[in-house]
Amino acid sequence: MGVLYTENSFMPTTDTRRLSPLALTGILLGALLLAVLVVRSFTRDVVDIRAAAVNHQNLVSSVPTNGKVEPIKDFRAHAAAPGVVAKIYVKVGQKVKSGELLLQMDDADALARVASAKSALRAAQASLHDIEQGGSQDERIALSGDLSRGKAQQEQAAKNLAALKQLQQKGAASASEVASAEQRLQSMDNALQNIQMRSTQRYSTPDRARAEAQLSDARAGLAAAQNGYANANIRSPLAGSVYSIPVSQYDFVQAGEDLVDVADLNKVQIRAYFDEPEIGKLVVGQGVKIVWDAKPDKTWHGHVSRVPTTVISYGTRSVGECIIAVDDANGDLLPNTNVTVTVTTQQRFNVLSIPREALHTEGARDFVYRVINNKLVVTPVQVGVVNLTRVEITGGLTEKDTVALSATSSNRDLSNGLAVKVVE
């Protein structure tokens, strides 16, 4: 029996129609977005981090700052009065002995003042000597002559009186003649006594005191004049090196101007300034490393010899002044140079430590994030020495532990229980 086909038998239905290209594209994009969301839902809690092992190291804690070199034994000659530099006998860098002539000022006036002071001293000495001897030599000679004549006249008057008394007893001399002879003898006695007093008591105690004061003033004047002359002829009071001559020959200088500087460059110190928060870390005897930009390949060593005793303003900083003795200066660390000093405040050997980046602090609590089974675990720790890069761990960790440093992505923070993956 044959099959009957009608015209409608070959017409497509709604279920068999093809999807349009636009609809198909939307379906594909939705599926792709769904797949991405599914993948992210499985991976969003795993964070890549940097980590470090806990290990043993030597730790040094130090405090750097700036300072200025200065000699311990220093001689700076200054002009005692305005004048001209007559001659310079040394050069910068030259080694000199104690007492060696360094520089000479024009000393004509200084010599004149010394000569005048010496003359005044001799006059004062002569005055006091005359007082102690009872007068000058001429005066003493004159008094001696007067005394001899007075004694002779007294003796003659006494003889005359004795002769008249004998004549009176015989009736050959009157009483008035004897009385007149007695008066002449009395006059001679008084004159002789006056001469003797002039030779022994010519000057009083105030006269002597005045002469002694004049002598003292004259000596002081000579000392001042000689000091001025010595300043005109400048000699080094110590053995050392000439490190500065800020004047030239024939320069006119004012009183007080610096002329020449000498120091023992093997004995120098550094005046360093530490910021106020660092002062409490400083202790006498701590080791110091010293560097100078002018000699970058050279390092000097020293120790803290005096810790700050007060806080002062130094520019915009509040600082404490510290004195550092240089232990190995050999004339190669010049005065007034600016150096960098680093004081070792703490030093520990072979201690358990972690990078400073791994340490976290909240209030008074120190902690780290340990990595355990790919998760972060907050672990409290006790710390010791801390420097710029490392932290000593005195409790809470062992050498087998690993601590997190930071997430590789800057927008992720570490937290307790966070799933992580350690990357190099």
Sequence and secondary structure as in RCSB ss.txt:
>XXXX:A:sequence
MGVLYTENSFMPTTDTRRLSPLALTGILLGALLLAVLVVRSFTRDVVDIRAAAVNHQNLVSSVPTNGKVEPIKDF
RAHAAAPGVVAKIYVKVGQKVKSGELLLQMDDADALARVASAKSALRAAQASLHDIEQGGSQDERIALSGDLSRG
KAQQEQAAKNLAALKQLQQKGAASASEVASAEQRLQSMDNALQNIQMRSTQRYSTPDRARAEAQLSDARAGLAAA
QNGYANANIRSPLAGSVYSIPVSQYDFVQAGEDLVDVADLNKVQIRAYFDEPEIGKLVVGQGVKIVWDAKPDKTW
HGHVSRVPTTVISYGTRSVGECIIAVDDANGDLLPNTNVTVTVTTQQRFNVLSIPREALHTEGARDFVYRVINNK
LVVTPVQVGVVNLTRVEITGGLTEKDTVALSATSSNRDLSNGLAVKVVE
>XXXX:A:secstr
      GGGGS  STT    HHHHHHHHHHHHHHHHHHHHHHHTTEEEEEEEE EEEEEEEEEEEEEEEEESSEE
EEE SSSEEEEEE   TT EE TT EEEEE  HHHHHHHHHHHHHHHHHHHHHHHHHHTS HHHHHHHHHHHHHH
HHHHHHHHHHHHHHHHHHHHTSS HHHHHHHHHHHHHHHHHHHHHHHHHHSSS HHHHHHHHHHHHHHHHHHHHH
HHHHHHHEEE SS EEEEE    TT EE TT EEEEEE TTSEEEEEEEEGGGGGG  TT EEEEEETTEEEEEE
EEEEEE   SEEEETTEEEEEEEEEESS  S S TT EEEEEEEEEEEEEEEEEEGGG EEETTEEEEEEEETTE
EEEEE EEEEE SSEEEEEES  TT EEEEEESSTT    TT EEEE  
